[in-house]
Amino acid sequence: MKLVRLIANLGYGSRKQVALMFREGRVTDAEGEVLYADDQVTHDAVRIDGEPLDPPSGLVLMLHKPVGHTCSTRDPGRIVYDLLPPRFRLRSPLLSTVGRLDRDTSGLLLMTDDGQRLHRIVSPRANLAKVYEATLAQDLRGDEGAVFASGTLMLENEKTPLAPASLEVVDPRHARLTLTEGRYHQVRRMFAAVGNHVEALHRSRIGGLDLGGLPVGEWRQLDATDLDRLFGAGA
């Protein structure tokens, strides 16, 4: 791929704007030597204004999503893309969230510009477990674990029952719920179905991958070891 197209696809600007960067000498190699649009160099060797290029196509990242941000590109309020380098919204292929966390849910969110990998993660065949920490308005009554594990719980306006889910009671108003599917507002609706209300919700794990101490609002690129961990627990 030509350097102009590569850099444009990473969101640095239109091809015309990127071509101007070359003419202005802003595109160099790691030693500071000016590059030209037809030069053949590796992705890692390219610098723009002295800074390495953003990760190449095939990016998978984890974000510690805060409460108050939506997984959207159009919401008038705060969105998860505000937490990333601005260029990431302009990448081609598009950088998409892998599933969603609603505005009031925090925790582990995956994003990728790799459509095949996105499909692999969200596919029911992957059977990737997702772990949520729920803070509840009322004490657990004691039978919720059996109800969630039964595989017969039907949510309002749904036509098929939920797959069995595992509930761990941390304390009377704190539950850890493990799901293998991702229906709309599923955790909140499950607790509503047993007469409770979720006051706070946090996703702590997907497959074998957790946040690993990543601060709220921060992100990092996943490497091959991370992806092995992700799919190593349930794929």
Contacts in CASP RR format, 6 or more apart in sequence:
PFRMAT RR
TARGET T0000
AUTHOR 0000-0000-0000
METHOD contacts of the structure
MODEL  1
MKLVRLIANLGYGSRKQVALMFREGRVTDAEGEVLYADDQVTHDAVRIDG
EPLDPPSGLVLMLHKPVGHTCSTRDPGRIVYDLLPPRFRLRSPLLSTVGR
LDRDTSGLLLMTDDGQRLHRIVSPRANLAKVYEATLAQDLRGDEGAVFAS
GTLMLENEKTPLAPASLEVVDPRHARLTLTEGRYHQVRRMFAAVGNHVEA
LHRSRIGGLDLGGLPVGEWRQLDATDLDRLFGAGA
1 9 0 8 1.000
2 37 0 8 1.000
2 38 0 8 1.000
3 22 0 8 1.000
3 27 0 8 1.000
3 35 0 8 1.000
3 37 0 8 1.000
3 38 0 8 1.000
3 39 0 8 1.000
3 41 0 8 1.000
3 46 0 8 1.000
4 15 0 8 1.000
4 18 0 8 1.000
4 19 0 8 1.000
4 22 0 8 1.000
4 37 0 8 1.000
5 15 0 8 1.000
6 43 0 8 1.000
7 13 0 8 1.000
7 18 0 8 1.000
7 21 0 8 1.000
7 27 0 8 1.000
7 46 0 8 1.000
7 48 0 8 1.000
7 53 0 8 1.000
8 14 0 8 1.000
8 15 0 8 1.000
8 17 0 8 1.000
8 18 0 8 1.000
8 92 0 8 1.000
9 57 0 8 1.000
9 91 0 8 1.000
9 92 0 8 1.000
10 53 0 8 1.000
10 54 0 8 1.000
10 56 0 8 1.000
10 87 0 8 1.000
10 91 0 8 1.000
11 54 0 8 1.000
11 87 0 8 1.000
11 88 0 8 1.000
11 90 0 8 1.000
11 91 0 8 1.000
11 92 0 8 1.000
12 18 0 8 1.000
12 21 0 8 1.000
12 48 0 8 1.000
12 87 0 8 1.000
13 87 0 8 1.000
13 90 0 8 1.000
19 37 0 8 1.000
21 27 0 8 1.000
21 48 0 8 1.000
22 35 0 8 1.000
22 36 0 8 1.000
22 37 0 8 1.000
25 34 0 8 1.000
26 48 0 8 1.000
26 49 0 8 1.000
27 34 0 8 1.000
27 35 0 8 1.000
27 46 0 8 1.000
27 47 0 8 1.000
27 48 0 8 1.000
28 34 0 8 1.000
28 35 0 8 1.000
28 46 0 8 1.000
28 47 0 8 1.000
28 50 0 8 1.000
29 35 0 8 1.000
29 41 0 8 1.000
29 45 0 8 1.000
29 46 0 8 1.000
29 47 0 8 1.000
30 44 0 8 1.000
30 45 0 8 1.000
30 47 0 8 1.000
32 47 0 8 1.000
32 50 0 8 1.000
35 41 0 8 1.000
35 46 0 8 1.000
43 53 0 8 1.000
43 56 0 8 1.000
44 52 0 8 1.000
44 53 0 8 1.000
46 52 0 8 1.000
46 53 0 8 1.000
47 53 0 8 1.000
54 85 0 8 1.000
54 87 0 8 1.000
54 88 0 8 1.000
54 91 0 8 1.000
55 61 0 8 1.000
55 221 0 8 1.000
57 91 0 8 1.000
57 93 0 8 1.000
57 113 0 8 1.000
57 114 0 8 1.000
58 112 0 8 1.000
58 113 0 8 1.000
58 114 0 8 1.000
58 117 0 8 1.000
59 91 0 8 1.000
59 95 0 8 1.000
59 111 0 8 1.000
59 112 0 8 1.000
59 113 0 8 1.000
59 114 0 8 1.000
59 221 0 8 1.000
60 110 0 8 1.000
60 111 0 8 1.000
60 112 0 8 1.000
60 114 0 8 1.000
60 117 0 8 1.000
60 221 0 8 1.000
60 222 0 8 1.000
60 226 0 8 1.000
60 227 0 8 1.000
61 110 0 8 1.000
61 111 0 8 1.000
61 112 0 8 1.000
61 219 0 8 1.000
61 220 0 8 1.000
61 221 0 8 1.000
61 222 0 8 1.000
62 108 0 8 1.000
62 109 0 8 1.000
62 110 0 8 1.000
62 111 0 8 1.000
62 209 0 8 1.000
62 211 0 8 1.000
62 214 0 8 1.000
62 219 0 8 1.000
62 220 0 8 1.000
62 222 0 8 1.000
62 226 0 8 1.000
63 80 0 8 1.000
63 83 0 8 1.000
63 84 0 8 1.000
63 108 0 8 1.000
63 109 0 8 1.000
63 110 0 8 1.000
63 111 0 8 1.000
63 217 0 8 1.000
63 218 0 8 1.000
63 219 0 8 1.000
64 106 0 8 1.000
64 107 0 8 1.000
64 108 0 8 1.000
64 109 0 8 1.000
64 211 0 8 1.000
64 214 0 8 1.000
64 215 0 8 1.000
64 216 0 8 1.000
64 217 0 8 1.000
64 218 0 8 1.000
64 219 0 8 1.000
65 71 0 8 1.000
65 80 0 8 1.000
65 83 0 8 1.000
65 101 0 8 1.000
65 105 0 8 1.000
65 106 0 8 1.000
65 107 0 8 1.000
65 108 0 8 1.000
65 109 0 8 1.000
65 217 0 8 1.000
66 83 0 8 1.000
66 106 0 8 1.000
66 216 0 8 1.000
66 217 0 8 1.000
67 103 0 8 1.000
67 104 0 8 1.000
67 105 0 8 1.000
67 106 0 8 1.000
67 200 0 8 1.000
68 78 0 8 1.000
68 103 0 8 1.000
68 104 0 8 1.000
69 78 0 8 1.000
69 79 0 8 1.000
69 80 0 8 1.000
69 82 0 8 1.000
69 83 0 8 1.000
69 103 0 8 1.000
70 77 0 8 1.000
70 78 0 8 1.000
70 79 0 8 1.000
70 80 0 8 1.000
70 102 0 8 1.000
70 103 0 8 1.000
71 79 0 8 1.000
71 80 0 8 1.000
71 97 0 8 1.000
71 99 0 8 1.000
71 100 0 8 1.000
71 101 0 8 1.000
71 102 0 8 1.000
71 109 0 8 1.000
72 79 0 8 1.000
73 79 0 8 1.000
73 81 0 8 1.000
73 89 0 8 1.000
80 97 0 8 1.000
80 109 0 8 1.000
80 111 0 8 1.000
81 88 0 8 1.000
81 89 0 8 1.000
81 95 0 8 1.000
83 217 0 8 1.000
83 218 0 8 1.000
83 219 0 8 1.000
84 95 0 8 1.000
84 219 0 8 1.000
88 95 0 8 1.000
89 95 0 8 1.000
91 113 0 8 1.000
93 113 0 8 1.000
93 114 0 8 1.000
93 115 0 8 1.000
94 113 0 8 1.000
95 111 0 8 1.000
95 112 0 8 1.000
95 113 0 8 1.000
96 111 0 8 1.000
96 112 0 8 1.000
96 113 0 8 1.000
96 115 0 8 1.000
96 118 0 8 1.000
97 109 0 8 1.000
97 110 0 8 1.000
97 111 0 8 1.000
98 109 0 8 1.000
98 110 0 8 1.000
98 111 0 8 1.000
98 112 0 8 1.000
98 118 0 8 1.000
98 121 0 8 1.000
98 122 0 8 1.000
99 110 0 8 1.000
99 122 0 8 1.000
99 182 0 8 1.000
101 107 0 8 1.000
101 109 0 8 1.000
101 203 0 8 1.000
102 185 0 8 1.000
104 200 0 8 1.000
104 201 0 8 1.000
105 201 0 8 1.000
105 202 0 8 1.000
105 203 0 8 1.000
106 201 0 8 1.000
106 202 0 8 1.000
106 203 0 8 1.000
106 216 0 8 1.000
107 202 0 8 1.000
107 203 0 8 1.000
107 204 0 8 1.000
107 211 0 8 1.000
108 203 0 8 1.000
108 204 0 8 1.000
108 205 0 8 1.000
108 206 0 8 1.000
108 209 0 8 1.000
108 210 0 8 1.000
108 211 0 8 1.000
109 203 0 8 1.000
110 121 0 8 1.000
110 206 0 8 1.000
110 222 0 8 1.000
111 219 0 8 1.000
112 118 0 8 1.000
112 121 0 8 1.000
120 126 0 8 1.000
120 231 0 8 1.000
120 235 0 8 1.000
121 128 0 8 1.000
121 206 0 8 1.000
121 230 0 8 1.000
124 180 0 8 1.000
124 181 0 8 1.000
126 231 0 8 1.000
126 234 0 8 1.000
126 235 0 8 1.000
127 180 0 8 1.000
127 234 0 8 1.000
127 235 0 8 1.000
128 180 0 8 1.000
128 206 0 8 1.000
128 207 0 8 1.000
128 230 0 8 1.000
128 231 0 8 1.000
128 233 0 8 1.000
128 234 0 8 1.000
128 235 0 8 1.000
129 178 0 8 1.000
129 179 0 8 1.000
129 180 0 8 1.000
129 205 0 8 1.000
129 206 0 8 1.000
129 207 0 8 1.000
129 208 0 8 1.000
129 233 0 8 1.000
129 234 0 8 1.000
130 178 0 8 1.000
130 179 0 8 1.000
130 180 0 8 1.000
130 182 0 8 1.000
130 203 0 8 1.000
130 205 0 8 1.000
130 206 0 8 1.000
130 207 0 8 1.000
131 176 0 8 1.000
131 177 0 8 1.000
131 178 0 8 1.000
131 203 0 8 1.000
131 204 0 8 1.000
131 205 0 8 1.000
131 206 0 8 1.000
132 176 0 8 1.000
132 177 0 8 1.000
132 178 0 8 1.000
132 179 0 8 1.000
132 187 0 8 1.000
132 201 0 8 1.000
132 202 0 8 1.000
132 203 0 8 1.000
132 204 0 8 1.000
133 170 0 8 1.000
133 174 0 8 1.000
133 175 0 8 1.000
133 176 0 8 1.000
133 201 0 8 1.000
133 202 0 8 1.000
133 203 0 8 1.000
133 204 0 8 1.000
134 174 0 8 1.000
134 175 0 8 1.000
134 176 0 8 1.000
134 177 0 8 1.000
134 187 0 8 1.000
134 191 0 8 1.000
134 198 0 8 1.000
134 200 0 8 1.000
134 201 0 8 1.000
135 173 0 8 1.000
135 174 0 8 1.000
135 198 0 8 1.000
135 199 0 8 1.000
135 200 0 8 1.000
135 201 0 8 1.000
136 173 0 8 1.000
136 174 0 8 1.000
136 175 0 8 1.000
136 191 0 8 1.000
136 196 0 8 1.000
136 197 0 8 1.000
136 198 0 8 1.000
136 199 0 8 1.000
137 173 0 8 1.000
137 196 0 8 1.000
137 197 0 8 1.000
137 198 0 8 1.000
137 199 0 8 1.000
138 173 0 8 1.000
138 195 0 8 1.000
138 196 0 8 1.000
138 197 0 8 1.000
139 172 0 8 1.000
139 173 0 8 1.000
140 169 0 8 1.000
140 172 0 8 1.000
140 173 0 8 1.000
140 175 0 8 1.000
140 196 0 8 1.000
141 194 0 8 1.000
142 169 0 8 1.000
143 194 0 8 1.000
144 167 0 8 1.000
144 175 0 8 1.000
144 191 0 8 1.000
144 194 0 8 1.000
144 196 0 8 1.000
145 166 0 8 1.000
145 167 0 8 1.000
147 153 0 8 1.000
147 193 0 8 1.000
147 194 0 8 1.000
148 162 0 8 1.000
148 164 0 8 1.000
148 165 0 8 1.000
148 166 0 8 1.000
148 167 0 8 1.000
148 177 0 8 1.000
148 190 0 8 1.000
149 164 0 8 1.000
149 165 0 8 1.000
149 166 0 8 1.000
149 167 0 8 1.000
150 164 0 8 1.000
151 161 0 8 1.000
151 162 0 8 1.000
151 163 0 8 1.000
151 164 0 8 1.000
152 161 0 8 1.000
153 161 0 8 1.000
153 162 0 8 1.000
153 190 0 8 1.000
153 193 0 8 1.000
154 160 0 8 1.000
154 161 0 8 1.000
154 162 0 8 1.000
155 162 0 8 1.000
155 183 0 8 1.000
155 186 0 8 1.000
155 189 0 8 1.000
155 190 0 8 1.000
155 193 0 8 1.000
156 189 0 8 1.000
156 193 0 8 1.000
158 183 0 8 1.000
162 181 0 8 1.000
162 183 0 8 1.000
162 186 0 8 1.000
162 190 0 8 1.000
163 179 0 8 1.000
163 180 0 8 1.000
163 181 0 8 1.000
165 177 0 8 1.000
165 178 0 8 1.000
165 179 0 8 1.000
165 180 0 8 1.000
165 190 0 8 1.000
166 177 0 8 1.000
166 178 0 8 1.000
167 175 0 8 1.000
167 176 0 8 1.000
167 177 0 8 1.000
167 178 0 8 1.000
168 175 0 8 1.000
168 176 0 8 1.000
168 177 0 8 1.000
168 178 0 8 1.000
169 175 0 8 1.000
170 176 0 8 1.000
175 191 0 8 1.000
176 204 0 8 1.000
177 187 0 8 1.000
177 190 0 8 1.000
179 186 0 8 1.000
179 187 0 8 1.000
183 189 0 8 1.000
187 198 0 8 1.000
187 201 0 8 1.000
188 198 0 8 1.000
188 201 0 8 1.000
191 197 0 8 1.000
191 198 0 8 1.000
192 198 0 8 1.000
204 210 0 8 1.000
204 211 0 8 1.000
206 230 0 8 1.000
207 229 0 8 1.000
207 230 0 8 1.000
207 231 0 8 1.000
207 232 0 8 1.000
207 233 0 8 1.000
207 234 0 8 1.000
207 235 0 8 1.000
208 229 0 8 1.000
208 230 0 8 1.000
208 232 0 8 1.000
208 233 0 8 1.000
208 234 0 8 1.000
209 222 0 8 1.000
209 226 0 8 1.000
209 229 0 8 1.000
209 230 0 8 1.000
214 220 0 8 1.000
222 230 0 8 1.000
END
